[in-house]
Amino acid sequence: MSDKRADQPACDPDRGKKSVRQSAAVGTRDALGPPIPSSEITPRALYLRRREFIGGAIASLALGLPSPSNAEPLAFDKGPFGTTEPLTPKKDVTTYNNFYEFGTDKGDPASYAGKLKTSPWSVAIDGLVAKPATLALDDILKLAPLEERIYRLRCVEGWSMVIPWIGFPLSALLARVEPLGSAKFVAFETLVRPSEMPGQRGFFQPLDWPYREGLRLDEAMHPLTILAVGLYGETLPNQNGAPLRLVVPWKYGFKSIKSIVRVSLVERQPPTSWNMQNPREYGFYSNVNPAVDHPRWSQATERRIGEGGLFAPRRPTLPFNGYGEQVASLYAGMDLKTYF
């Protein structure tokens, strides 16, 4: 199966780094001047992280990789629901992506996403809510402490990764706007900016922009569902969905919509991009299910990126991507071959 098909959906696609613990700095006296205020002294931990970042940027240049020029270290705590599986190399996570707004080739997002302006950034939250709002990213980041969540990612194309995301539960954002009792689903939209997203330009388009996704409200409120703002201890690279993306680890990766600008609470199941493009191949739920094949390929096994390339042994696909213990109850009584 080719990894460059224009009719395959976007999944996104690093051991997590320690939190940046800022300690109290004390004033110090320079021999040539007055004491430096404590507020102006760089905490030691942050200084060391800065050296790591500079070293990483130099390494990226040496290897010919896109430089993480906008990456910044994040302060976070260790979150629940992690896995002990080996992490996918950061190089693969940031250079092997589907993000059709920048092109249909796996390398296009890393090649072209650098021009995307992610600051300032705001998200409109509207629909069936008591307190609709348009929140700046800085205000969104105040809703809940950041956590590291090491999740498996399974792409509908048959490959997988293990990524240490940095984010917080989506439920914190939804609680801020107070969903009404009539709200049953959550709809999401990605940015439309053809001047900075070359995949949105041209006469023939693989999808109808904006990219749209949706969850049932109970899926959105589940503690596994997060809004991610970073990976591998730093802010999200543009090609991975900066500055804010959804991560739903028990569903195929294209459900984890990137670069979100709108969240709407609605009563009826919202239209979603890949389901609109080909409803026979891409269902609304898109839970990882080895027993439900894609019409053009099996979903029984997967290829783990970073483990030897195309000829590496394939591994069995896990129901709900291995998160069945946490989420299977959401679908009790449903025929998952009909509601795929």
N, C-alpha and C positions, 0 to 999 in steps of 0.2 A: 504493500500500500504506500503510495506516495505521501509525503508530508507536506505537499505544496498545493493540495487540491483547494480550489476556491469554493467548493461546496461542503467543506468540513468546518465545524464550528470552532470558535475561539475558546481555548482553555488556557489557563495561564499556569501559564505557568504563570535560610539556605540553611558544628554544634553551635547553638545560639550563643551570642556573646553576653557577657555579664552586664548587669545594669550599670548605668552611669550613676554612681553614688556621689553626689556632691557633698563635700565636707566643708565645715566652716573654715574659712581662711583667716589668718591673722595679719594685721598690718606689719609691714616690714620696712626697714629704713635703708635707703640707698645712700652710699657714702657721698653722693653728689646732690642729694635732694631730700625732700621731706618724706615721711612715711607714705607708702602706697595704701590707699583705702582698701579694706578687706573685700569690698564689693567688686574691686577691679582685678583681683587676683584669680587667675584661672585655677579651678580645683584640679588637684593632681590627677584624679581619675579621668577627667575630661581631657586634660593635656595628653595623657598616655593614649587615649582613644584617638586624639588628633594625629598622633604619630602613626598609629595603625592605619588610619585613613590615608595619610600621605603615602605611606609605604604601599598600600593597596593600589592607589592611583598610579604610582610609578610602575608597579608590576603590570597593571593593565596596559599601560603604554608599551612596555617591553614586549608583551604578548600580542600586541595589536588589537586589544579589546577596547570596547567603548569605555571611556574614562568616566567614573562615577563622580563627575564634577559637582553635582548638586546634592550628593549624599551627605547626611549629617547623622551623628550618633544620637540614639534615642535612649531615654531612661525608661526602664520597664521592669516588671517583676515576672517571675516564672509563673506561667499560667497552668491550668489543668488540661487534661485530655491530650497530653503529649505522647509521643511514641519514641521508643528507643532505637528505631531503625536508623541506619546511617543516613546522614543528610545528603541530598543531591548537591554536587559541587555548585558553589555560587556562580561560577562561570557559566554553567549550563542553565541555571535558573534565569539568568539575566540575558542570555543570548539565544535561547531556544524557546521562542514564544509564539503564541497566536494572539494577535491584536490587529484585526483586519483594518482598523482605521489607519494603520501605517503600512499596510501591504499584506499579501497573502503568503509570502515566504516566511519561514521560521526566523530568519535573520533580519527581516525588515524592521520589526519594532526596535531592536537595538541600534540599527543603522539610522533610522529616521525620527525616532521619538525625542531626540535631544532638543529639538526646536520647540517642543510643547511647553507653553508657559503655564506653570502650576501655582503661581502666586501672583496676585491674590486668588483665592478659590473660595467658593461658597456653594452650599447645597440647599435647594428649596425642598421643604418637607410640607406636603399639603394633602388635600383630599379629605377623607373622613376622620378628621382629628379635631380636638377641641382647641388646640393652640398651634395653628399653622405658623411656620417660621422659615426664614431664610437665614441660615447660620454660616458664619465665616468658619473656615477650617480651625482657626485658633479656638473658637468657642466650642466646636465639636470635640476637640481634644480635651476639653475640661469636663466632659460628661462622665468619664470613668477613667480609672488608672489604666495605663497601657500594660499589656501582658504579652509574653511570648507564648505562642501556640505552635508546637511542632506537629504539623498535619501532613498526612498523605494527600496528594493531589492525583486524581485519575482523569486522564483526558479521554473523551469519547473515541478518539482516534486509536486508542490502544496502547498508549504510553503513560508513564506515571513518574512522579517525583516525590520527595520528602522535603518540606520547606519549613523553616522556622519563621513564621509570620510574627509581626508585632502589631497588636491591635486591641480592640475592646469589643464586648458583646453588642451586636446590633440592637438588642433590647434596650440598651441605655439611650440610644437615639430615639427610638420609638416612644419610650416612656416620657421623654422630654415634650413630645407633642400631644400626648394623651389620645390614643386611638379611640374612636367611638365604637359602641357596641355593634354597629352595622358594618364595620370594617372586617373583611374576611381575608383579604390578600394585600400584599405589598408589591408595588411596581417600582422599577428602577430604570433610570435613563443615563446614558453616557454622554459626554460632551460631543457637540458637533462643531468642529472648527477646521474646515477644509484647508485654510491657509497654513495650518500647522500639522495637519493630519493628511498626508498625501494619499492615503488609501480611500479618503472620502471624495477625491477629485476624479473626474473622468466620466465618460458617457456610460460605460458598463460598470455597474457596482455589484459586488457579491451580496450585499445586504441593503435593506432600506434603513437609512439613518434617521434618528439616532438608534444606537444599539439599545435594545430593551430586554429586560429580564424581570422575573417575578417569582415570588414565593407565597405559599399560604401563610397566614399570619402566625399560626403555631410553629411553622418551620422557621420563620423569621425571628420569633421570640426564643427559640431553643438556645441554650447556653453554648452550644458548639458553633453557632452562626456568629461570625465576627465581621466588623469593618476593620480592614488592615490598612495601616499607614507606613509599614516598614517590613523589612525582612533582613535576616542576618544582622540584627542589631542596629541597622541604619534605616533612614527614610527610604520609601519605595523608589526604585528607579522608574523613570517615565514608562519604559517598555513593560513594566510589570503592573501598571495601573495607577501611577501616582496621580494625585496625592492620596486618594481614598478609593478603596475597592472592597467588594464583598468577597468573603471566603466561606463557602458552604462545603465542608470536606466530604460529606457522604454523597454528594451529587457530582456528576461530570463537570469538568472544569469550566465549560462555557456558561454555566449558571452563575459563576463568580464574577459578576460584571465589574468592569474597571472604570476608573476616572469618572466617578459618579457625580452628577450635578443635580439630580432630582430623585426624590423618594415620595411616592404617593400611596396613601391608604385607600383601597377601593373595595367595593362590595363583590364584584364579579372577577373571575379569573382574567388577568390582564394578558394582552398579546405579548409574545416574546419573540425575539428576532429569528432564532433558528427554527422555532416551531412554525412561524409564518413562512419562512423560506422553504421548508419541507416538512410538513407535519407527519408524514409517514416515517421519517427517519429520526426526528427529534421531538420527543414529547415534552409536555410542560414540566413534568416532575423530574425526569432525567436522573433518577436515583441510580447509582452504580449497581448494576445487576448482571452478574455473569450468566444468568439463565435467559436473559433477553438480548439476543444478538441485534446489532445494527443490521439493517437489510443487506449491507454490502460487506460485512465482516463480522467475525466472532468477537464477543466480549468476554469469553471464558478465561483468557490470559492477557497479560500486559507486559510491556517492555519497560524496565526501569531505566530512565535516563541516567547516564554516568556509570553504568555497569557493563561496559564493553561494546556499546554500539548495536548495530542492527543484528549482529550474530550472537549476542548474549542470550543465555537461556531465558525464556519467558517464564513468568511466575503466575500462579493462579490469581485471578481477580477475586477479591473478597466482596461478599454482599454488603451493600451500603459502604463500600470501600473500607470495611473493617470497623465501622462505627454502629453496627446493628444493635449492640447492647444499649446504646444511648438513644437511637432514633427509630428502631423498628416499630415501637408502639404508636408512633405518629400515623402509621399506615395500617393499623389493625382493621381487618375486614375488607381492605381494598384489594382488588385484583391488579397486581403490579405489572402484569403483562398487558393489561388494557390501559392502565394509568401509568405508562412508562415514562 
